[in-house]
Amino acid sequence: MLKTNETVLEIDLDALEHNYTYLKSKLRPTTKFLAVVKAFAYGSDATKIARKLEGLGVDYFAVAYVKEGAVLRDGGIKTPILVLHPQPSNFDALIQKGLEPSLYSPKILREFLEMAKKNKQKDYPVHIKFNTGLNRLGFWENDVDYIIEQLVGRNEIKIVSIFSHLAASEDLKEATFTNGQINTFQKIAAQVDKKLDPAPFRHLLNTSGIINYSESQFDMVRSGIGLYGYGNEKNIDARLRPVARLKTIISQIHKIEPNETVGYNRAYVSDGYRVTATLPLGHADGIGRQYGNGNTYVMVHGKKAPIIGNVCMDMIMIDITGIDCREGDEVVIFGEDPTAEEFASTANTISYELLTGISQRVKRVFVGDCFDN
């Protein structure tokens, strides 16, 4: 790990490779692997993460929106990119960048067909999303005939895959529901296979699906949070390595007396002689007010220091009483201890929200590879 003299999000590319290798070990050799790099690759740096994974041989990338895919193409990424939630207003840009859309409703299918025709496309690769229980996006099981009918006599697009998304694959108490989703997807795939030649490839499993339902890996799996070090289960987290570490420094140290207050609204009241430190990051950097007032802690020289008072926009205050430290010393917000999942849990949220919420004004630095920072 690098020592820092400012607030940084340290990205460990060796940890990324470790996680990719671990997840791949759960798969058949022939199963393709899609890496989800939406939301700045879960708050890190999408282009550099994708470049590393492309070098490792990943088969597909996925982003949420066209703009995210365009950034990857502009960064030199050549691997196929699935856009999970494209909007019709961006279809032209999608085609120009060679991105592959998820088509999830009759309206989206019709409008993309027209845009493909306008752009004189032939056999443009698309992916059909089916809703098997998440009830977020997707065609229904009984829409298969409708989809096929829309393609009769047309050659603008080619369905290269069909897919769905599990709703609760991390919760084994919901195994009956998850197996129901898997069975529904198998029925859909059987219908599609009868009507399309060649049959499109299939993908259903997310990170927790890879861990808990690997027998249903079909032709490809998709992993997001697992690549970044979190498997939604403690025993799996222990086998993964966090990719992101948020670190900062102590800006100033204060010695306060009993009944003195700290921060806005005087939210913290000292119960005795205390020593506090002010850190240069706050809710504008992704550490929200919900983490303040003793709800969680950061690490100073391997010792826990609780966050006290209300989190400010650009600063947080911590209690360092009894910790031998000085102004300018390094502070770990999350990484190995606490992990992003542990840190997030103190505010009743999850690692996904914490990681993707780290502001772009926080400098990203990279370790474990030859990339320039």
C-alpha positions, 0 to 999 in steps of 0.5 A: 500500500502507498502512503498518502498525503491527501484523500485518495481512493487506492485501487489495487489491480492485483486484488482485482486479478485475484477476485477475477481468478477466484470467480473464474474457478467456479465456472466451467472452462467454456463459460464466458465471463462478463465484467460489470463496470458500470458506475465508474467500475463501482466507484473506481475507474472504469477504463483502467479496470476494463483495461486490466480485465481485458488483458486477463481475457474477460469476454464481455463488459456491461455498463448501465448507460450509453455514455459509460460505454462510450467512455470505454470505447474512447479509452481503447476498450475493444471487448464487446460492451452490453448496455443494460439500460439504454435510452432511445435518445442515445441509440444513434450514439450507441451504434456509432460506438459499437455498443450492444443494447439490452432490449427489454420492452416492446417500445425499446425493441421497435425504436431500436429496430428503426434506428438500426434501419436508419443507420443501415445496419445488418445483423447488429448484435442485441440482447433480449432481457426477460423479467423472471421475477425481479420486476424491474426491466424485461419482456415477459415469458409470453412475449417470445412470439411477439419478439420473433414476429417483429424480426420476420422479414428484417435483418437489421438486428441479430439476437446474440443473447437472452438473459435475466436477473436474479432477485435474491441469489445471495439469500439462501432463504429465498432458494425456492424463489431463485430456483423458480426464476432459473426454471422460468428462464430455462423455459424461455430459453427452450422457446427461443431455441426453437425459433432462432437459428443459431440459438442465442447464448444465455446468461443469468447468474450474478456474483451471488449466483456464481457462488450459490447456483453455479450449476445454472451458469448457462453460457455466460455469467455476470459479475460486478461486486464480486470483482471488487472484493465483496461476495454478499457473504462473509465466508466468500468475502474472506476469499476475495480481496477489496480492490478499493481503499479510501485513505486520508490524513489528519489535518488538525488535532484539537484537545477539548475539555469536558462539555465542549462540543464538536461540529455543526449543531453541537452534535457531539458533547465531550464527556471528559478531556478528549483529543479529536482530529479533523479529516479532509473529506465529508459528505461531498466525497461520499461519506454521508451524515449517516456515518457520523455521531459515533455510528462508525469508525476509521483506523488510525495506526491500526486503532479504531477512532469513532467519527464524532459529531455531524459529518460536514460537507468537506470534513469529518471529526474523529476521536483519537483519545489514547491514539499516538498520532500527529497531524499529517498521519494517514487514516484508513476510512475503509479497505481491509479493516474496516471493509467497505461492507463493514463500514456501510453496515453501520449506516444500514446500507451496503458496500455497493452504495458506499463504493459507487458514492465516492465522489469523483473529486477524490483522487484515484491512485493505482497499485499492483500494475504498470498504469500511471496514476 
